[in-house]
Amino acid sequence: MASDTVEADPRTLIELWREAVEHTSAFLRSLDPDDWDRPTDLPGWRVRDVVAHLAHFESVLAGHPQVQVEVGDAPHVHGEFGRYIEAGVLARAGRPPAQLVGEFVEAADARYGHLVQHPIDDPSGTSDGFGARLGWTWVTLLRNRVVDVWTHEQDVRRAVGRPGSLDTPAARHTAAMMATSLPFVLAKRARAAAGSSLVLDAVGEPGGRHVVLVGDDGRARLVDQAPDDPTLTLRLAAADWLALAAGRRAPQDVEVRVEGDADLGRRVLAGLSVMP
């Protein structure tokens, strides 16, 4: 997920990520003891597993040594990178919640200090940590860290029934990032014909109106102005749209108003999930 329409300054992205970590860690510290074993939308993961994952990623990026564990077969683990993610969670199995949150915060503090003391000279250069493993640039890594932290806070909030954090800079950044995937969803996944248009009205924070047009060349792009008679209009809560885009909800699990081409609407909704 990357586009020139999304924040690209490393210093600004670092501060966005830092604020997201602080906001998320404060919320995690407010959880009740029973909350930590509640199931989340992520198959096989409880709240404690989501936080273990956050601690793992920040620890890796901070350069801390990792405990190596074997990852057995599990229906929710897919591919090499999925096994890498699961290994970080399993390595923290049994740790108390306070220790998980503490590692998350301490690793992020160390990472933040390093990034401030060693500014990124080439934002388009290959990043470090697992970002380098994925071939991500520094801008891609930093953009995605904000999305990852905020999205996992939402995972926990849904699991414990405490919605919120929808009006933060990280929420708005995540919405902007998800919006950049809409041209791909419309043209490639939904196979919309040339001349087709999509208006996605995301209601409430961090929502807005996103308009996509498919050109004569079959390529889609985000535009500022909606046509008078869009091929398809989708209206749904912004939080539901982002849950769909993150793969946390299926179309049948949310309330969405479809206007226009109903068949195209089904294809677009089926293809909205863009997070790995």
C-alpha positions as CSV (number, residue, x, y, z in Angstrom):
1,M,0.0,0.0,0.0
2,A,1.8,3.1,-1.1
3,S,0.8,6.3,-3.0
4,D,2.0,9.8,-3.5
5,T,-1.3,10.9,-1.9
6,V,-0.3,9.5,1.5
7,E,2.2,11.1,3.9
8,A,5.8,10.3,2.7
9,D,8.0,12.4,5.0
10,P,9.9,10.0,7.3
11,R,10.0,12.4,10.2
12,T,6.3,12.9,10.1
13,L,5.7,9.2,9.7
14,I,7.9,8.4,12.7
15,E,6.0,10.8,14.9
16,L,2.7,9.3,13.6
17,W,3.9,5.9,14.6
18,R,5.2,7.1,18.0
19,E,1.8,8.7,18.8
20,A,0.0,5.5,17.7
21,V,2.2,3.4,20.1
22,E,1.6,5.8,23.0
23,H,-2.2,5.8,22.3
24,T,-2.4,2.0,21.9
25,S,-0.2,1.2,25.0
26,A,-2.3,3.5,27.2
27,F,-5.5,1.7,26.1
28,L,-3.9,-1.8,26.6
29,R,-3.0,-0.8,30.2
30,S,-6.6,0.0,30.8
31,L,-7.8,-3.6,30.0
32,D,-9.3,-5.8,32.7
33,P,-7.6,-9.1,33.5
34,D,-10.4,-11.1,31.8
35,D,-10.0,-9.1,28.6
36,W,-6.6,-10.7,27.8
37,D,-8.0,-14.1,26.8
38,R,-10.9,-12.8,24.7
39,P,-10.8,-14.0,21.1
40,T,-10.2,-11.5,18.4
41,D,-11.1,-11.3,14.7
42,L,-7.7,-12.8,13.8
43,P,-8.1,-16.6,13.7
44,G,-6.3,-18.4,16.5
45,W,-5.4,-15.2,18.3
46,R,-6.6,-13.9,21.6
47,V,-6.0,-10.3,22.8
48,R,-2.7,-11.4,24.4
49,D,-1.5,-12.8,21.1
50,V,-2.2,-9.5,19.3
51,V,-0.2,-7.7,21.9
52,A,2.6,-10.3,21.7
53,H,2.7,-9.7,18.0
54,L,3.1,-5.9,18.5
55,A,5.9,-6.5,21.0
56,H,7.6,-8.9,18.6
57,F,7.6,-6.6,15.6
58,E,8.8,-3.6,17.6
59,S,11.5,-5.7,19.3
60,V,12.8,-6.9,16.0
61,L,12.9,-3.4,14.6
62,A,14.8,-2.2,17.7
63,G,17.4,-4.9,17.0
64,H,16.7,-7.0,20.1
65,P,17.6,-10.7,20.0
66,Q,14.7,-13.1,19.5
67,V,14.0,-16.4,21.1
68,Q,13.7,-19.0,18.3
69,V,10.7,-21.4,18.5
70,E,9.3,-24.1,16.3
71,V,5.9,-23.3,14.7
72,G,3.8,-26.3,14.2
73,D,0.9,-26.7,11.8
74,A,-2.0,-24.5,12.5
75,P,-5.0,-23.5,10.2
76,H,-4.4,-19.8,10.7
77,V,-0.7,-19.9,9.7
78,H,0.0,-19.4,6.0
79,G,3.3,-19.1,4.2
80,E,6.8,-18.3,5.4
81,F,6.0,-14.8,6.7
82,G,3.0,-16.1,8.5
83,R,5.2,-18.6,10.3
84,Y,7.6,-15.8,11.2
85,I,4.8,-13.8,12.7
86,E,3.5,-16.8,14.6
87,A,6.9,-17.6,16.0
88,G,7.1,-14.2,17.6
89,V,3.8,-14.8,19.3
90,L,4.6,-18.3,20.5
91,A,7.9,-17.1,21.9
92,R,5.9,-14.8,24.2
93,A,3.4,-17.4,25.3
94,G,2.7,-17.4,29.0
95,R,4.1,-13.9,29.6
96,P,1.9,-11.7,31.8
97,P,0.1,-8.8,30.1
98,A,2.2,-6.2,31.8
99,Q,5.4,-7.7,30.4
100,L,3.9,-7.8,26.9
101,V,2.9,-4.2,27.0
102,G,6.2,-3.3,28.6
103,E,8.2,-4.9,25.9
104,F,6.1,-3.2,23.2
105,V,6.7,0.2,24.7
106,E,10.4,-0.3,25.6
107,A,11.2,-1.6,22.2
108,A,9.4,1.3,20.5
109,D,11.2,3.7,22.8
110,A,14.5,2.3,21.7
111,R,13.5,2.3,18.1
112,Y,12.3,5.9,18.3
113,G,15.5,7.0,19.9
114,H,17.6,5.4,17.2
115,L,15.5,6.9,14.4
116,V,15.8,10.3,15.9
117,Q,19.6,10.0,16.4
118,H,20.1,8.5,12.9
119,P,17.8,10.3,10.4
120,I,16.8,8.4,7.3
121,D,18.9,9.8,4.4
122,D,17.2,8.0,1.6
123,P,13.4,7.4,2.2
124,S,13.3,5.4,-1.1
125,G,16.1,3.1,0.1
126,T,15.5,-0.4,1.4
127,S,14.5,-0.4,5.1
128,D,15.8,-2.7,7.9
129,G,14.4,-5.5,9.9
130,F,11.6,-7.5,8.4
131,G,11.0,-4.6,6.0
132,A,14.2,-5.4,4.2
133,R,13.1,-9.1,4.1
134,L,9.9,-7.9,2.3
135,G,11.8,-5.5,0.0
136,W,10.1,-2.5,1.5
137,T,11.5,1.0,1.3
138,W,11.8,3.1,4.4
139,V,8.6,5.0,3.5
140,T,6.7,1.8,3.0
141,L,7.8,0.4,6.3
142,L,7.0,3.6,8.3
143,R,3.6,4.0,6.6
144,N,2.7,0.4,7.4
145,R,3.9,0.5,11.0
146,V,1.3,3.2,11.7
147,V,-1.4,1.1,10.0
148,D,-0.3,-2.0,11.9
149,V,-0.3,-0.5,15.3
150,W,-3.7,1.3,14.8
151,T,-5.3,-1.7,13.2
152,H,-4.3,-4.0,16.0
153,E,-5.6,-1.6,18.6
154,Q,-8.9,-1.9,16.7
155,D,-8.7,-5.7,16.9
156,V,-8.4,-5.4,20.7
157,R,-11.2,-2.8,20.9
158,R,-13.6,-5.0,19.0
159,A,-12.7,-8.0,21.1
160,V,-13.4,-6.2,24.4
161,G,-16.3,-4.2,23.2
162,R,-14.8,-0.8,23.6
163,P,-14.8,1.1,20.2
164,G,-12.8,4.2,19.9
165,S,-9.6,5.8,18.6
166,L,-11.3,6.6,15.3
167,D,-10.5,10.3,15.4
168,T,-6.7,10.1,15.8
169,P,-4.0,10.9,13.3
170,A,-3.2,7.2,13.0
171,A,-6.8,6.5,12.1
172,R,-6.8,9.1,9.4
173,H,-3.5,7.9,8.0
174,T,-4.9,4.3,7.9
175,A,-7.9,5.5,6.0
176,A,-5.8,7.3,3.5
177,M,-3.6,4.2,3.0
178,M,-6.7,2.0,2.5
179,A,-8.1,4.4,0.0
180,T,-5.1,4.0,-2.2
181,S,-6.1,0.3,-2.7
182,L,-9.5,1.1,-4.1
183,P,-8.3,1.5,-7.7
184,F,-6.7,-1.9,-7.6
185,V,-9.9,-3.4,-6.0
186,L,-12.2,-1.9,-8.7
187,A,-10.1,-2.5,-11.8
188,K,-8.3,-5.7,-11.0
189,R,-10.2,-7.6,-8.4
190,A,-13.7,-6.6,-9.4
191,R,-12.8,-6.4,-13.1
192,A,-14.8,-3.2,-13.7
193,A,-15.2,-2.2,-17.3
194,A,-13.6,0.9,-18.7
195,G,-15.6,4.0,-17.8
196,S,-16.9,2.5,-14.6
197,S,-16.9,4.5,-11.4
198,L,-17.0,3.8,-7.7
199,V,-18.0,6.2,-4.9
200,L,-17.3,4.9,-1.5
201,D,-18.9,7.0,1.2
202,A,-17.3,6.1,4.6
203,V,-19.5,7.6,7.2
204,G,-18.1,8.9,10.5
205,E,-14.4,9.1,11.7
206,P,-12.0,8.5,10.0
207,G,-14.2,8.6,6.9
208,G,-14.8,10.6,3.8
209,R,-15.8,10.2,0.2
210,H,-13.5,8.3,-2.1
211,V,-14.1,8.3,-5.9
212,V,-12.5,5.9,-8.3
213,L,-12.7,6.0,-12.1
214,V,-11.6,3.3,-14.6
215,G,-10.0,4.9,-17.7
216,D,-10.3,3.8,-21.3
217,D,-7.0,2.0,-20.8
218,G,-8.6,-0.2,-18.1
219,R,-6.6,1.5,-15.3
220,A,-8.3,3.0,-12.3
221,R,-7.4,6.0,-10.3
222,L,-8.6,8.1,-7.4
223,V,-10.2,11.4,-8.5
224,D,-11.6,14.4,-6.6
225,Q,-14.9,14.7,-8.3
226,A,-17.7,12.1,-8.5
227,P,-19.6,11.7,-11.8
228,D,-23.3,12.7,-11.9
229,D,-24.3,9.0,-12.2
230,P,-21.7,6.7,-10.6
231,T,-21.7,3.1,-11.7
232,L,-21.6,2.0,-8.0
233,T,-22.0,3.8,-4.7
234,L,-21.2,2.1,-1.4
235,R,-22.2,3.7,1.9
236,L,-21.1,2.2,5.2
237,A,-19.5,3.2,8.5
238,A,-15.9,4.1,8.2
239,A,-15.0,1.7,10.9
240,D,-16.7,-1.1,9.0
241,W,-14.9,-0.2,5.8
242,L,-11.5,-0.3,7.5
243,A,-12.4,-3.7,9.1
244,L,-13.3,-5.0,5.7
245,A,-10.1,-3.6,4.2
246,A,-8.0,-5.1,7.0
247,G,-9.7,-8.5,6.4
248,R,-11.3,-8.5,9.9
249,R,-14.8,-8.6,8.6
250,A,-16.7,-10.2,5.7
251,P,-19.2,-8.2,3.6
252,Q,-22.1,-10.1,5.2
253,D,-20.9,-9.0,8.7
254,V,-21.4,-5.2,8.1
255,E,-24.2,-2.9,7.1
256,V,-23.6,-1.5,3.7
257,R,-25.9,0.4,1.3
258,V,-25.3,-0.5,-2.3
259,E,-26.6,1.8,-5.1
260,G,-26.1,1.1,-8.8
261,D,-24.6,-2.0,-10.2
262,A,-25.4,-4.6,-7.6
263,D,-23.2,-7.3,-9.2
264,L,-20.2,-5.0,-9.3
265,G,-21.0,-4.1,-5.7
266,R,-20.7,-7.7,-4.7
267,R,-17.4,-8.1,-6.5
268,V,-16.0,-4.9,-5.0
269,L,-17.0,-5.8,-1.4
270,A,-15.5,-9.3,-1.9
271,G,-12.2,-7.8,-2.9
272,L,-11.8,-5.0,-0.3
273,S,-9.5,-7.0,1.9
274,V,-6.0,-5.7,1.1
275,M,-3.9,-6.4,4.3
276,P,-1.7,-9.6,4.2
